[in-house]
Amino acid sequence: MTVASQRLFDISGRVACVTGASSGLGRAAATMLAEAGAAVVGVARRGDVLDQWKVATGGKVDTVVADLSDRSAVGGVADAVSRPFGAPDILINAAGLNTRQAADDVTPEGWDATLALNLTVPFFLAQALVPAMKTKGWGRIVNFASLQSRRAFPGGIAYGASKGGVEQLTRAMAEAWSGSGVLANALAPGFFPTELTGPVFADQALAERHARQTCIGRNGELADLAGPLLFLCSDASAYVTGQILFVDGGFTAK
């Protein structure tokens, strides 16, 4: 790789805000960006776990403890994540909730909580952070979509509705803000071992069935997200916006 091509993927000096940074894909994303040279602010509810991540990661990282399911807190979170290193250039919306309620058992409370965290918060947090990105003429928003943005799974009606919304939200963000240099895309992971997918991987037969559904023949490993994430957060994706990148080993290709 030439020096010029290396610079395409260089995010050193950028400031990133990652929600859901205490565990799972959010924690993996926050760690990857910090290792790539970004100053990273991780946001989550569990302060003790965030503290453990901060110690383990080292580098230029900080944390904000917040309950993002409370929409009224979003403005305060936007201010808080801008204090340690300045206004974020990169926003990763990775916080998520999956109640796994069957359609006949979905409660209004479960439905509202799922859509609030998975769909509402990503928009309003982005809305609060985008003005500073516009001022710089450079920004990256990476939402987390899902296989369930396109596929239906048992017990996933609320989650699937929210993630289908994330796909369209990403396109709408791109339409609204790309002209100001703020690009919006989404990653749609396949099956990765995280707290959220714990029930899937606890059932070995189910996990193996999902692995066979992929073209590659295995479920995801967290390291598989590093390249796609870095691409969408860097100048390498300067002409890519409004897109959903499925990192699923070819699950949706079959």
TORDO-780746 format. One record per residue (C-alpha): residue in three letters; y, x, z. Coordinates in steps of 0.001 Angstrom, whole numbers, plus 500000, padded with zeros to 6 digits. Each point is the difference from the previous one (the first is absolute). Example, Ala and Ser with C-alpha at 12.3 -4.5 7.8 and 13.67 -1.06 7.14 Angstrom:
<atoms>
Ala495500512300507800;Ser503440501370499340;
</atoms>
This chain:
<atoms>
Met500000500000500000;Thr503407501378499024;Val502933500243502394;Ala501724497184498129;Ser497005497695500331;Gln499649500861503673;Arg503594498925500542;Leu499161496583498582;Phe497860499324503076;Asp502268501754502507;Ile501216497691502785;Ser501172502706502379;Gly503350498988501456;Arg499373496304499434;Val500013497564502921;Ala497177497448500161;Cys499510496915502142;Val496382498849500357;Thr499098496734501710;Gly496588499535501560;Ala499943503729500742;Ser497887499758503144;Ser496694499530498172;Gly498136499549496741;Leu501667500359496637;Gly503476500103501544;Arg499127502930502204;Ala498332501762497089;Ala503061499450497810;Ala502390501235502700;Thr497896503112500570;Met499684500761496294;Leu503754499744499431;Ala500743502232502984;Glu497508502591498736;Ala501733499850496595;Gly503317500944501594;Ala501767496702500605;Ala501701499144503279;Val498012496949501100;Val500827497195502410;Gly496919497996500975;Val500416496391501144;Ala497437497961501949;Arg499518497889503127;Arg497837502423501969;Gly502241502691501375;Asp497205501979501659;Val498088500295496733;Leu503164500956498132;Asp500592502736502572;Gln496488501336499389;Trp500645500009496246;Lys503297501831500489;Val498330502743502047;Ala497061500312497620;Thr502117500073496854;Gly502683502448501041;Gly502645500756497427;Lys503119497922499546;Val498894496581501260;Asp501322497391502391;Thr499012496494501039;Val501461496546500575;Val498143497482502146;Ala500548496477498714;Asp498235496694499514;Leu500632499345496341;Ser498506496528500233;Asp503298499029501649;Arg502296499522497023;Ser503092500180502182;Ala499085503610500848;Val500061501235496401;Gly503728500820499968;Gly499660502045503144;Val497000501820498567;Ala501971500894496873;Asp502696501545502176;Ala497492501786502242;Val498057501661497172;Ser503246501408498594;Arg500962501846503190;Pro497549502937500183;Phe500483501470496499;Gly502466497744498211;Ala499461496968497788;Pro496519499908498419;Asp499537500838496336;Ile496436498663500072;Leu498663496797501552;Ile496261499453500386;Asn499140496442501017;Ala496502500517501406;Ala499953497757503088;Gly497578497134499502;Leu498001497206501597;Asn496745498327498947;Thr498884497140502271;Arg496798499459497980;Gln500076496261500528;Ala497971497795497656;Ala502065497532498021;Asp498871497073502159;Asp500917501893503166;Val503412501406499096;Thr502588499141502630;Pro503734499681499399;Glu500527502850502465;Gly497554502289498189;Trp501464499126496606;Asp503586500595501128;Ala499163503302501730;Thr498164501305496931;Leu502737499163497522;Ala502716501219502354;Leu498593503495500409;Asn498434500471496562;Leu502664498429497799;Thr503216499100501810;Val500584503255501896;Pro499568502257496934;Phe502778498133498216;Phe502519499815502820;Leu499429503591501118;Ala500467501163496412;Gln503102497828499663;Ala501469501721503054;Leu499196503536498822;Val500762499702496286;Pro503829500227500259;Ala499771503616501217;Met497515500792497225;Lys502391498515497441;Thr502792502202501340;Lys497817503056499338;Gly498841498645496641;Trp496389500736500984;Gly497405498065501932;Arg496312499175500065;Ile498371496889501432;Val496211499932500191;Asn498452496739501131;Phe496358499568500892;Ala498300497400497844;Ser496232499456500139;Leu496863499148498087;Gln500826496524501267;Ser503199500016497975;Arg497665499181497103;Arg496585499152501521;Ala498942497316502478;Phe497861501004502986;Pro498445497811502700;Gly502293499490502961;Gly502943501405498099;Ile502080497037498889;Ala503085500828502085;Tyr499667503730499449;Gly499396499528496273;Ala503000497710499665;Ser502184502583501720;Lys498698502875497874;Gly500352498001496800;Gly503582499523501108;Val500396503744500533;Glu499058500587496370;Gln502735497673498748;Leu502427501223502669;Thr499555503521498659;Arg500881498912496473;Ala503019498060501272;Met501191502993502045;Ala499710502148496891;Glu502047497523497967;Ala502676499813502680;Trp500458503655500924;Ser498597502380497380;Gly503282500091498108;Ser501517501657503074;Gly497314502685500138;Val497840498230502582;Leu496477499638498612;Ala497434497608501466;Asn496249500223499507;Ala496890499130501966;Leu496672501579500830;Ala497004497670500067;Pro497226501787501902;Gly496337499162499711;Phe497780500180503066;Phe501090502817502311;Pro498753500498503573;Thr502846498858502265;Glu500460497754503033;Leu500856497114497681;Thr496741500382498042;Gly497885500707503078;Pro497937496802499602;Val499135500975496419;Phe498765503479500856;Ala498197498725503109;Asp497679498141497591;Gln498215502834498203;Ala498483497742497358;Leu503407498526499201;Ala501643503417499844;Glu497282501243497650;Arg500392496931497798;His503714500659499666;Ala499286503637499150;Arg497634498931497211;Gln502713497723498607;Thr502193503024499250;Cys499668502024496807;Ile499939503224502026;Gly497247498794502314;Arg501585500449503433;Asn502595498508502287;Gly503351501687500471;Glu500870502938502214;Leu503514500344501380;Ala500544503224498049;Asp499647497964496800;Leu503416498459500656;Ala501916503289500135;Gly500497500555496268;Pro500964496430499074;Leu502368499761502973;Leu501714503288499232;Phe500375498965496367;Leu501761496753500902;Cys502256501714502571;Ser501181502843497772;Asp501876500673496773;Ala496643499979498211;Ser500309496191499902;Ala503608499954498765;Tyr499176497534497194;Val497476497902501924;Thr501126496854501809;Gly498674496516500684;Gln496406501214499711;Ile496885499440502115;Leu497745503055500123;Phe496447499111501034;Val498442502867501925;Asp496592498390500171;Gly497492502255498249;Gly499862497501497156;Phe499084496999502178;Thr502277497701497991;Ala498826501470496685;Lys496574498350500327;
</atoms>
